[in-house]
């Protein structure tokens, strides 16, 4: 009598799990230029941008593409106390991208991508955790920006006019 419900439960379990894929597929490549690009960051002070671009796209001496990137930062005090100390600061990061196809000798993508975040600084003395929090928010915003840019990269190498 217990065999019928157990076999029914096994059948339902196997039927529910028939579409599960346990292998990571490579056909959905989000980076068509990964390890085929030479990265040029115009502002050398922004080593964080270069580091994040290199980790996401690679930076190859033997390249098919050249990527120029420039970072612009805009800070805006959103909430200010009476003693002029900022309680909340909004950051807007705009990265200007230009992607060139070396073999065709032309530009295939030019775009500005914006991301932003809000930060609440600690106003009294040096606060290590607050500074680390700002660095983490800044890094995460750059990573989101790079992912947005990667989604804009065309699969074909058609040149812009």
Buried (B, 14 or more C-beta within 10 A) or exposed (E): EEEEEEEEEEEEEEEEEEEEEEEEEEEEEEBEBBEBBBBBBEEEEBEBBBBBBBEBBBBBEEBBBBBBBBBEEEEEEEEEEEEEEBEEBBBBBBBBBBBBBEEEEEBBBEEEBEBBBEBBBEEEEEEEEBEEBBEEBBBEBBBBBBBBBBEEBEEEBEEEE
